[in-house]
Amino acid sequence: MNASAATASLKTRLFEYAERRLPALTRLKRSEPMPIRLDRHRIYVLPTRFGLMLSALLLVMLLGALNYNNNPALLLTCLLAAAAYQSVFAAFATLNRLEVTALRAEPGHAGGDLEFYIHFHIAARPRHSLRLRAGDAEIAFDLEADGCARLSIPALQRGWLRPGRLRLSSEYPFGLFEVWSWINPEFAALVYPRLEAAPPPLPRRGAQTQRETDRSGGDELAALRTYQTGDPPRNIAWKASARRDELLVKEFETPRGHEVVLDYAALRGLAHEDRLSRLAAWVCLAEFQCAPYALSLRETRIDAGLGAPHRHACLRALALAPVAAP
Amino acid sequence: MKSSPPLTELQFRLTAAAVFVAVLPHLLRLPWLIAAPVLVLLALRWLQRRHGGAHLPAWIKLPLVLLFPVLIVFHYGNLFGREPGSALACAMLALKLMETETRRDARAAICFSAFVLMSALLFDDGLWITASLCVALVILLAALRALESPRTTLLPDLRSGAYALAGALPLGLCVFVFFPRLGSPLWGTPNDTTARTGLGDRMAPGTMQDLLIDDSPAFRVVFDGTPPPRNELYWRGPVLWQFDGSAWTRPEWLAAAHDGSEVRVRGPRIGYEVTLEPSARQWLLALDVPLLAPAGAVRGADMSLVSSARIDEPTRYRMVSAPDYELEPVLSPLHRRLALQLPPGYDPQARALAQRWHDEFKGNANLVIRAALDLFHNEFSYTLNAPLLGRDAVDDFLFDTKRGFCEHFASAFTFLMRAAGIPARVVTGYQGGYFNRLGDYWVVRQSDAHAWSEVWLAGRGWVRVDPTAAVSPQRVQIGAGAAAGASAPWYQADWLMEWRNRLDLVNRFWNDAIVQFNALRQQSLLTPFGVSKADYPQLMLAMLAAGTLLLGLLAWWAMRAPRPDGDALDAAFAKFCRKLAHAGVVRAPADGPMTLARHTAARLPAPQAAQRLLADYVSLRYACALPAPERIQTFTRAVAALRLPAATRTARQSS
């Protein structure tokens, strides 16, 4: 573990500790049910660096105007200072009474990005220049009416993904003050297992007999490809392989409507997560090829089927499979 | 640190506009040596960005950064002080725009623009320039807002900038009024104001020409009672005695010698108050003839008022004058000698003419004067575009060009009188003025500058003779610009002058309320609260109190509940629901009014009133498309009158 990762974990632990022990002080909220309404108890304000710079400049202008005893210059300075200072109220009003009404996310696979849709109710006031940050992901958006913001969060591992604490901030209107609020909505998105990059073909029950009986369906040799672990030895094209340095495997056209059983137990010789990855890839492949498939994942069994709900059920089972192999 | 986002086209344009409006008031004032490069730089940058130019390389920027200080030192001699400093600030701002590509750059440029904008006021603090700078401030704020959210239309940004500035007015004024002023400047000499035009202590034909087309107010007057008619308003300034053939001057030593010439007042005395604009000179103006000298000034033997200090800020003084007077009935030998002095070897024709008159009228001064005025009246014309005169200026004017304005006439007339043996002198000052009915005061402009003569007559003393009036009576009736007719500049057209004179009220207010607001008047601010002479802590306290009040209002604005959607009926129903909730019947989001009525029956001890209201609501909302306003009002009143027993805490929670 390198140094930055160490500090990062230390920081996380510190925050967790602070959240546990000093909820009132830190206001680092635990996840809360929606709708979440922002109010003055949870909106924070600080001047930005630019705001500090402008106030330093205003001080210089003030001194200049006073020194030359020039009232119009002083008036101009006072007006600018008042406008700058009062922008803090506009900034506060940008977040005040804003409501996070719902979150939704399309499930995705680990290794990719998950799109979170955060729905807002603006409470009769257009909200400008909002920023939403989760970890390293950040987006900027305006809300002229009730609507949603789309935030991509990288999904690192399968299972439930919580967006965690989101930082909603704004520097509206002049960038002199930043107002922000932490929101931690009670929501988790499902992350399917990582897809294996180049999965072997779908495993078929009784492929031999199928080849003999199914003559009319054009069930002919479709292609040759390189051998991958788990390919049945009887599919190896020995003659073709002899002419090359590597083993080649015969691939057949998959007939429509043929049942495929995706069995966790059959994938011996692979690590637990790799098996899940391959099964997930197969689910997608089978769905793509419209081959009805069944899933057998230790004690979980899902009967053969096809279509989006079936696919989701299978992938969900894979996503929520226990972490360790039995 | 994240890198700052690059600017969109609109953001850049607004930033450039902010920089331009900040530099603009300076460009009009800066020498072309500096103004031209700054302008060219801004224009080139605009074009370069429009044609999708990339970042400028350092080998272009670096020489430019060095060029401007060199130019400024070349022109001003140094880099510090107000003038070179503001020139440098303009140049640096233009250079900043050259490298402005990201939001951070743009913010820095806009910030600095504000500073440059404010420094323009150190040179000219008039109302109109301040007002236009406030407009410029709107552009600055709009640019700042555009940096926050990139969009494609300009209007929301400008509107928001204007709102922000308008909203800042109360707090800004509050701070302006109460912020303690410095007793003495921290650095620099604040009185190096640029010389303004005004009456000088030297008059050669043609010197007043600049003055006569200058419309800035010279001073304003409020009379105690009824003012004299306009053609008798002769405002006395410097009196000129010495003539060297080309110019009339005032002997320096005469200023100190106020030997108190005798004045006999024959008519009423007129009291009034004069507010003099800064002139960077020492003259005070007063109605002919002043009877006293204001504090800090002396009245010379020739009845001209000289202040002991230069007039660098608006100055106010009370005066008493007598329009009907006998001045110096007995002429002192010194004054007689001075009033008859003529440069030898100049203007032989004029001398000959005067001598002829003298002989013809046997020394009768009145007849000589009449002859001279008749000559002017019959053969001369009034114009602001007088031809140039040669070495013998009076001869050239009298016998050749015969056209001119007050200076020419006063000069020639005085010369003729002296040559005819009548003691005479030139008086410069202002004549006339404009009465502002709205403000009940007179404004006298630089263009009202005038010159006339005084001749000394035995038994009468010094008598004012205005030869210009003999040529062009309108001059004293309606003013120089109008009298000059077509030769007046376009902005002195009658109708325009009329409007400008009326608008002068605003200028006067500005001078009174803002420019002249000083530490002394600040101290008396708290008089209504029983503090006659406020010190710094008291002023600060007042500022804090007023500021807190204003900020409280703003906080209320920021936290106020948004206006609920829907109509008056919805609002009344919402109020009704709040009352029910207080009584223990909380409406779930899915509950309609009927469901609510059932809950009411179950949970309230006496539900009839509430149920009746619910039935009313249902019939109003759902039984007709558009309920009559009176029925809604009845419903609203009924809701307001509804009294429900408050639920206990446990009851409320259980529901």
Interface residues (C-beta under 8 A of the other chain):
Chain A: R40 F50 M53 L54 L57 L58 V60 M61 L62 L63 G64 A65 L66 N67 Y68 N69 N70 N71 P72 A73 L74 L75 L76 T77 C78 L79 L80 A81 A82 A83 Y85 Q86 S87 F89 A90 F92 A93 N96 R97 A123 A124 R125 H128 S129 A140 D142 E171 Y172 P173 F174 G175 L176
Chain B: R82 R104 R107 A108 C111 F112 A114 F115 L117 M118 S119 L121 L122 D125 I129 T130 L133 C134 L137 L141 L144 R145 L147 E148 S149 S160 A164 L165 G167 A168 L169 P170 L171 G172 L173 V175 F176 F179 R181 L182 P185 L186 W187 G188 P190 I514 V515 Q516 F517 N518 L554 A555 W557 A558 M559 A561 P562 R563 P564 D565
